[in-house]
Amino acid sequence: MSTPRPRFSPSPCEAVGCTDTLVSRNSSGLWTPVIQCQADFPPDVFEPALSQLIHHPEYNSTLILRSETVSDSSSEFPPPIPHLDGLRPVRNIHRKLLPRRPGRDVGLEQHCTLYAPDVGDDDCPTTLVLTPIVEPGASLPYYHPTVYHLAFRYIPAETPVLRIEIVPLPGTPTDLNSRIYRTCLALLDTLHRYGWGALTNYKKRVQHDCIISREEYQDLYLVMRERHKHLINEWQEVTDPLKHVFEDIGIATFLILLWKHTYDAIETSGAAAEDEPWKAWPRPPAGFLDLGCGNGLLTHILTAEGYFGHGIDVRARTSWSHYPESTRAQLHVESLDPTCLEEHPYLRQGVFIIANHADEMTPWTPVLATLHGASGYLSIPCCAWAFDEKYERTSTPDYPFPDDTFVDSLNLGGDGSNASSYSRYRIWLASLTVYCGWRVECETLRIPSTRNWAIIGRTRSAGSSEELEEIRRRVEEIVEHVRERGLFKTRTPEGKAKDH
């Protein structure tokens, strides 16, 4: 059981009085102590905590997308950084802050300078100073505090202290009701939390970007968001447009990049436009099938970006008739019977199956992918269904795990106990994936949904024809068992299938 973090009890520096403030030897300005708290970790943990602050500024501001390191040096220190009494610079990281809304906010470059005490040869830092790089006459972006410098300090004492000090821009209020005070309060809380996490070897249970890098995903997502955000104002459903539009833009972005890294390059009649490079990127050889496509938005985004595929559902939605003809032609009222092994017009060899909150079709996804020779699939499970009934962890048989580390590799999140019904369901789905002959990959998607865990099959686990035949035989046994039970009921299509 993890030890809880000690209570964060900050104190305004103007209330407690601070005499050992930073002093600059150059013209970097006068330092003002703002806020401090007890440091509940030793000084050697300070640097790992600072590393989190430096490399993940997005955790402190929703307006920041991420930071990128421009340079990292332990020998070269640029003139703008302050020269501090009793401290010597030991490392300077030049980073660039990228805004989440580049059309509204500008980026900003910044020096992150680590200082160690002058006395001794130990380079263990006790101070981090952030120095924004601003051209003369230019202003700081809204997401950055109005300061020339901002320092995080670890002050050794009988009771060590964490403190934030600043060199504010002229006219910047620093009282307890000011924005700069609230910002420093949030930053100090974050530093306290990071320090305790480093001390207790805390590791995030949920790991993002296991398959597609964060930078590649975020860069394409920003482009896709600008291209499709107009759909919010054109929303035809009664559901929340912000959630659904941005969620499906995120899923489409992930799929486009997943396909880029999975399939062979395609031959195109001409070079793709510089602002649309994905038009020439690899894609599934037989297109995609959006299984239970609902409002059809994901199918529409992928179709609009030049990807061929179909979306099927048991009923048309209001949105369907408002999409362009190119999308309407790919949306179909169709009832899929997974227990039927006959050929299906949209389940062709080489198709990529998308099962986004596909309800009772979720467990059938790896089965269909195996039986119809799909080139891969992505499933985002929501409601817990087994093959012909609601999933019950006490009554549904598990498929054998490949090894003892299987569950730990699934990136399930939560408290690690895997005691919840949803966790058990995801484990069951992952083991089913392996049973159906796929190498299982998992990703926690960057989408606005609590059900953002994706299971991906894009590589077959067997190579020889004999192994593939054995897998197909046991998957057909699953289908036969469901048939014998006679409980699975295929939904009846609503409306005229030929209308869409």
JOZIJO-V831405 format. One record per residue. N is the residue number from 0. NEAR is the number of other C-alpha atoms within 8 Angstrom. Layout:
n: {N/N}
near: {NEAR/NEAR}
//
This chain:
n: {0/1/2/3/4/5/6/7/8/9/10/11/12/13/14/15/16/17/18/19/20/21/22/23/24/25/26/27/28/29/30/31/32/33/34/35/36/37/38/39/40/41/42/43/44/45/46/47/48/49/50/51/52/53/54/55/56/57/58/59/60/61/62/63/64/65/66/67/68/69/70/71/72/73/74/75/76/77/78/79/80/81/82/83/84/85/86/87/88/89/90/91/92/93/94/95/96/97/98/99/100/101/102/103/104/105/106/107/108/109/110/111/112/113/114/115/116/117/118/119/120/121/122/123/124/125/126/127/128/129/130/131/132/133/134/135/136/137/138/139/140/141/142/143/144/145/146/147/148/149/150/151/152/153/154/155/156/157/158/159/160/161/162/163/164/165/166/167/168/169/170/171/172/173/174/175/176/177/178/179/180/181/182/183/184/185/186/187/188/189/190/191/192/193/194/195/196/197/198/199/200/201/202/203/204/205/206/207/208/209/210/211/212/213/214/215/216/217/218/219/220/221/222/223/224/225/226/227/228/229/230/231/232/233/234/235/236/237/238/239/240/241/242/243/244/245/246/247/248/249/250/251/252/253/254/255/256/257/258/259/260/261/262/263/264/265/266/267/268/269/270/271/272/273/274/275/276/277/278/279/280/281/282/283/284/285/286/287/288/289/290/291/292/293/294/295/296/297/298/299/300/301/302/303/304/305/306/307/308/309/310/311/312/313/314/315/316/317/318/319/320/321/322/323/324/325/326/327/328/329/330/331/332/333/334/335/336/337/338/339/340/341/342/343/344/345/346/347/348/349/350/351/352/353/354/355/356/357/358/359/360/361/362/363/364/365/366/367/368/369/370/371/372/373/374/375/376/377/378/379/380/381/382/383/384/385/386/387/388/389/390/391/392/393/394/395/396/397/398/399/400/401/402/403/404/405/406/407/408/409/410/411/412/413/414/415/416/417/418/419/420/421/422/423/424/425/426/427/428/429/430/431/432/433/434/435/436/437/438/439/440/441/442/443/444/445/446/447/448/449/450/451/452/453/454/455/456/457/458/459/460/461/462/463/464/465/466/467/468/469/470/471/472/473/474/475/476/477/478/479/480/481/482/483/484/485/486/487/488/489/490/491/492/493/494/495/496/497/498/499}
near: {2/4/5/4/6/5/4/8/6/9/9/10/11/8/6/7/6/8/4/4/9/8/8/13/9/7/6/11/7/7/12/9/12/14/15/13/12/11/11/9/9/7/10/6/11/13/11/9/12/11/8/10/9/8/9/9/13/11/6/8/8/8/9/12/11/12/12/9/9/8/7/9/9/8/6/6/10/5/5/6/10/10/9/10/8/7/10/10/10/12/12/14/12/12/13/12/14/13/12/11/8/9/5/5/10/9/10/12/11/12/14/13/13/13/14/14/12/7/5/5/4/6/8/8/12/14/11/13/12/11/12/10/8/9/5/4/4/6/5/9/9/6/7/6/8/9/9/11/11/12/11/11/12/13/9/8/6/4/7/11/13/14/14/14/15/13/13/11/8/4/4/8/7/10/6/7/7/9/8/11/13/10/9/11/10/9/9/14/9/9/11/12/9/11/14/11/10/11/9/8/6/7/5/5/10/9/9/9/10/8/6/10/8/8/6/8/12/9/8/9/11/10/8/10/10/7/7/9/9/7/8/9/5/6/8/7/8/4/5/6/9/7/9/9/12/12/11/11/14/12/11/11/12/11/8/10/10/10/11/11/7/9/10/7/8/8/5/6/4/4/6/9/7/5/4/7/9/8/9/11/9/12/14/12/8/10/13/12/14/15/13/12/13/10/10/12/10/12/15/10/12/11/12/9/8/7/9/8/12/13/14/15/14/12/10/13/9/9/11/11/7/7/10/6/6/9/12/11/8/11/13/14/17/10/11/6/6/8/8/5/6/4/7/6/5/6/10/12/9/12/16/14/14/11/16/12/11/12/10/12/11/12/12/10/12/13/10/10/13/12/11/10/10/16/13/13/15/13/13/13/15/8/7/11/13/11/10/10/8/7/9/8/9/4/5/8/5/7/8/6/7/7/5/6/6/9/7/7/6/10/11/12/7/8/6/7/5/9/6/6/8/7/10/11/11/10/10/10/9/11/13/12/13/12/10/13/12/13/11/10/8/11/14/12/12/7/9/8/7/4/7/11/11/12/12/12/14/10/8/9/8/7/7/6/6/6/9/11/8/8/11/11/8/9/12/9/8/8/10/9/8/13/10/6/7/6/8/10/5/7/7/6/12/9/7/8/10/6/6/11}
//
